[in-house]
Structures are given as structure tokens and as C-alpha cells.
């Protein structure tokens, strides 16, 4: 016989919370994998999600093995008359008694937070306070003693946030002055997932099974309390899904729509389940989904509202048992796959820029997914869990989307794939390519470019640019006559003018246009000859809170005044007033001399190619913009076409849509890629002036630019590019952009200090005080902070310096443990955010980096002392 002990406790002591908008940023996601956790979605409201949750709970708990089951309802409206957690709590208690369970059950229902109207309803309190929400602390518990004493099972039901009115959560929250930020919902859910079962993932015994269900409110695309769609709200967790479909008339369409909405956002759907309504919806659904997802059908749900559903649960038991096994099997398959991935990867991948001998299995990062700027990665540190890492290398400088843009891109690209697939580009036009080209010419090519040439990636864009420049040079300098290639033209050797430390890609032609480096040596490219004249550029960097100018050996005149050697601010570096300085004259004389020497050579300088402002792969060096501006003028005066390699620097990477805006000069040809599509798919564009284009116009096809790629101007890439270009420069979607959409703005914040005095602080992506502090750190040689880029070079000598250095390994590991994924360039560490990244997030990155530097210098000193001893 079952013995029942019922304990109900209701606390009238309410702790009022501060408005949720002032909540601190949530900690990085940490999701234990010691037990399966699923999220329950509905294809619509009133399809039986809570019935399915209760049925699963009964299948899991009414067994001969001790089990823990956590049911979470993050968002509940219509409370207290409607409470899904209370429904599961009471139905499980009734089923336990009905089925004479062998093990004891401790069941509880807890309501954590509620609006003031809810508080007034359940307690008679409520003082009309304007605070959004309050801690309710409503708790109910039942202890049911089974046929055997000892270790039993546990049911924990929790409602996280409750509102009184039975409407969509965003309406209830607005009407009851109880809006809750998405970040707080995620933070609260994470807290419940980590502590809600009463046992930690690390210590949970193998003899106790556990499962967690998170049940959503309404349908897949129903809004949450802030107005965000719930399919977006919960996306950071990317929990595996159970979709409750609709067996009614119209249910096929609703179920397919819900399924595709989840898949479009990267969710995995483990199973679809719905109640039978005699329409055989499962037949059409199975055919449409091609058996990719198991579909289970429950008995018809009684329409009599007085029915206690006990018979229905009994009749549904086998279906729920089957569903439970499907979910447990999917969980095991997923976990085993994650465990095996590092070893499999090492056995079959050939990673770029990686010495495999130096990569142990435990160093392989297993990325489960991406949400906005964060990776979700699998970790095994004695216990297995998912955690987040900020993608601080922007996945090789390609990334920029926040979570909202990522979803938009997935949707738009899905549309483009469905509409176009892939279509041929030459002599054809289609909307995505046309819109993308028009946006490029109106944006990064404004006032100078007239043509867009599409290709696959940055390196191929460079190769195309070189062909364009050499043709233009040959026409202007009479090497080609009427575009006919004579014998004299064939003997002409054209070279580039470029900068030491440059990098323009890995294809053979692009490598020829860059200075000798570790990327071009015989080990990597035996064909490399370096077809160019490579100048040592002056660079600018910050150290000790000041910006300094570093001149190469060949460019250090004794007449240089001290005021030209350092700057009080970064803005001074880019000030056009420097054009009238002595330094500008020195640069001009030096460059004229270099060009004069080159003109006497048998080889001709047919193009200038450079990365404007920042040399990326060469070590994140900032080239003096005055030097580059003078260099462009000298070349254009001599009719040497100028190529800007903006594959890295373009599209807000340096704070403006194009780095040409920072230099205050324009090229003849420019190359763009990476961030152009939001980084979601490869696409590149080479923009050219009309005079460059005219160099290829003639009567013969042989005079045309005979270069192309099978996927030139592919619809998916052009669609993504058009969306990203518009998104990044729209102040409504990118809060970091100024009202004109021309640059990442610096906001002057006003805040109140002690007393009545007002103080002001300038808000930048990279906090100025933290940048200064890091630049003064004893471990740091130099710092560059510009736009979305923050980079530093560690103090290092000998083998500890340079691209092959492993000197930063301990700092790298520390940053990854702190939730920052970064990949160094030898002893150069860089952080890269996106154009839409919140300044608070950038500050957190710098704070963690500063902490890592402190540990790094302490470790270095300990190692030095150990060597001496």
C-alpha cells in the first residue's frame, strides 16, 4: 500500500527584485551533459505539450530504477489558474498512486518569479510598486512512499516566470509591467539546468538516472516576454528538440512549418509526437520528412474537461515508453559522437596552418554550434558539458553577425537556394547579384569604382586585381597597342610595388605579389620568386598609453622632430593635417627615390598593392596612414594602378566600411571578401574604376578579362552579402553605427557621480582605460586598437618571437578556459569582435586578457627562477 505524506508550504515573505534591465551580463553558458536535456516545442498553442511532458515524466519515473526528472517551464501566462508545472506535479502524483509504484517519489512544484498581479492574486498582497517582477517563492511538495523503502525517485517542477493574463507572453509582460530581458531568462534557465536536479553532473551516481525537459510556451515562433521569438530566445542552448505536432485539420502544415523553423535555426529534432484525430497526418508527415525523424501518434485526447486523463495516460504508456527510448538513444549517440570527434579528426583532417605533431587530442576544440559571436564547445574535464567561447579570432577574420543577423542570413540564403540554386553568371543577371553589385558600388566603391567582378575568395580576388592592374598599366604606358600583344610586349616583365610584412593570399600569383616571409619560403612555395619591389613601411603602435611612430632603418632622417615621433591620441595618427608636415615631405622624397630606382630596372612596376592601414597575417601591424597616403599619390601620379587589398580590412573591420576612408584616398582597384557576406559563405569582389574597365574593351573576345570561376556571383553568396552590407550600416540593426551609417560611432555617455556634478565618458568598442592599461603591462611590447580589432605583441626574443613561436601557448590556454577562443600569430595575440558587438562584451574580453597577462608574467618569472636555481 502507498503511504502519502503531503507537505504544502506557502511563504508570504516576498523579496522584491531590482528591475531586470539592470542585471549583470550572464556568465558563459555551461550545460551539463551528464543526463539528457530536451526542449519541448509545440507546432501551435493547445497541441498538448504539457500532456507529453507529463507522459514522459511518468515513463521515466514509474520504473524500477531510482530516477530524477526535472520539468522546467521558463515562461507561464494565465497563472495561477493555469500552471503547467503544477499540472505535471499533480498528474505524476496521481499516476504514482494509481500504478502502485515500487519506489518512493518526492515531488515538488516551485514558482520562482511572478508579476505583481500574480502576487496580489495568490497572496492578497501587492502594493502597486512599479518594480517589474518579484520573487514569489511558492512551493508545494508531496512525498509518496512506495512498496520498498530506501532510495527513491525525484520529480522537480519549476515555473521560472509567471504572469496573470492568459495571453502571449510579450503582451502579458507589457500589460503587467513585467518585461524580462532575454539575457535574464537565459541566465535563470542556465541556473536551473545546473542545479535543478539536486545533484551536480560531476557527482551524480550511475545508479540514478536523470532527465530534464524544458517546455516552451505556445508555438515555436511565439514571442517571449521581451518580444523575441522563443525559437531565437533559447537558441544559445541549442537543446535537442521534441516537437509536439498537430493531428487536427491543418495540423500537417503547422507541424511542417514548426519543424522547418527549428531546423532553419540549427536545432536537432529528435522526434515528432501528436495525438490522433483520425486524419492520419502521420502518413503525409512521414512522406515529407522521408523518415528523417521518428513520428509517434498518441491516442485521441478526451474532449470531456472533467476527465482526469488517467485512462488516457494508461493507454498512452507504450507510446511514451517508445518516445523515451528514442530520446535516450539520441542522447547517447550524440554524446558518443562528441567524444570520438577529436581522434577521428586527427586521423583524417589535414588542417591549414597547423603542425599536427604539436596538437594532442585534448587540444582539439569540438565545436557543436555557433550562436552569434559565440562557439558552443564540448568539454570533458572529468565531467562532460557544453560551454561557450567567444570567437575572438572571428574565425579567421570572417565573422561579424550577431545572433539576429545569423538567423536572417540563414533564412535569406535558404530562400536564395530554393529560388535559384546556382545559375551561370556571364551575360546573365539575377536579383541577388545585381543588388549586391549596386550596394558595393554605393558603399565601399562610392565615388571611384564603376564595375564589380565577382569571384570565390580573397586570394582569387587579388589575382584578378593583378590582371586588371597590369592591363591598365600596359595600355597607359604603350606596352600594348590597341590591345594587341606584340613581341616587345611579351618580353616585358611587370612587377608589383608592395610592402614588407604584406600578405595577399595563398594562390601562386597572389604569393608572388607579397614580400618574402615564412609563407613564401622554399618549404611552402618552391616556385616563389617574389616579383616585386618591397618597401619597409613605417608603423604606428601604442605603448604605455601613447602612440609611437617606428621608422625603418632606411627612413630615419636626422632632421625628424620629436613631435613627429609620437602622438597623443589615435585620432592624430589619421589627421589629414599631417599632409603638411615635414614627415610627409620625407616620405615623398624617399618614395620618389625608390620609384626612380625601379624605373631604371629592366622590370617595370605595373601595380602598387597593399593592405590599407593594417597588415593582418604579417603580425597585425598598423602602417602609418600618412606613408600609405603619400605612396598612393606618388604611384597615381606616375600612372601606376593602385590596388587596395581589403579582404581583411573592409566592411567595418577597422571602424569604417572601407579602410580607404581612414587613408583619405581611393584606389583604382580594391578587393573585398570575408566579412562581406557576414562570413557565412565564401564570396569575393574586385572593384575597379571605369578607366580600368575600359582597358579590357575591344573588338576581340581575346581582349576581354579571361578569368572566371564556376560559382562566380553565386546567388547564396550575393544574397548573404546584400543582407550583411545593409545590416552593418543600418543604425536600427547595428547599434554601434552612427546615425549616418558611415562609421562605428563613439558615444559620449553622461553619468551622475557623487554630488551634483555630471561626468562624461567616451564609449568605444575597446575601453580606452583598459587599452591603456594593457599597453603598459610588462609582458606587452606594443598594442593596436582600431575598429573591431585589438592586438598586442608580447615581449619576446629569439625563438620566442615570430610566427613559429609557441611562447603564447599558456596564455592561449588560459584565455580559452576563460571563454575566449583565440588563435595567435606567434607571439602576437589579437581579439576581434564584430561590427555589432556590444562594448560591454569587448570590455569583458579585455578584462580577461589583462588577467591572463598577469598570470602569464607570473608564470614566466617562476620559470626563470626555476631555471636559475
SULPENOR-V210790 format. One record per helix or strand. SS is the DSSP state (H for helix, E for strand). FROM is the first residue (numbers start at 1). LEN is the number of residues. If there is no record, write none. Layout:
ss-><SS,SS>
from-><FROM,FROM>
len-><LEN,LEN>
This chain:
ss-><E,E,H,E,E,H,E,H,E,H,E,E,H,H,E,E,E,H,E,H,E,H,E,H,H,H,H,E,E,E,H,H,H,E,H,E,E,H,E,H,E,E,E,H,H,E,H,H,H,E,E,E,H,E,E,H,E,H,E,H,H,H,E,E,E,E,H,E,E,H,H,E,E,E,H>
from-><3,15,20,30,36,49,67,84,105,116,133,153,169,182,209,223,229,230,240,251,269,281,294,310,317,356,361,366,374,384,394,403,431,451,458,481,484,487,494,508,532,539,546,553,562,566,570,576,582,604,614,621,625,642,656,660,669,674,684,690,701,715,737,743,747,758,768,780,789,798,809,820,825,828,839>
len-><8,2,3,3,7,13,10,15,11,8,13,10,7,14,7,1,1,4,5,14,7,9,5,6,32,3,3,6,7,8,4,18,12,5,19,1,1,4,6,5,4,5,5,3,3,2,4,5,18,7,2,3,13,4,1,4,4,4,5,5,3,14,1,2,6,6,8,7,6,3,9,2,1,5,30>
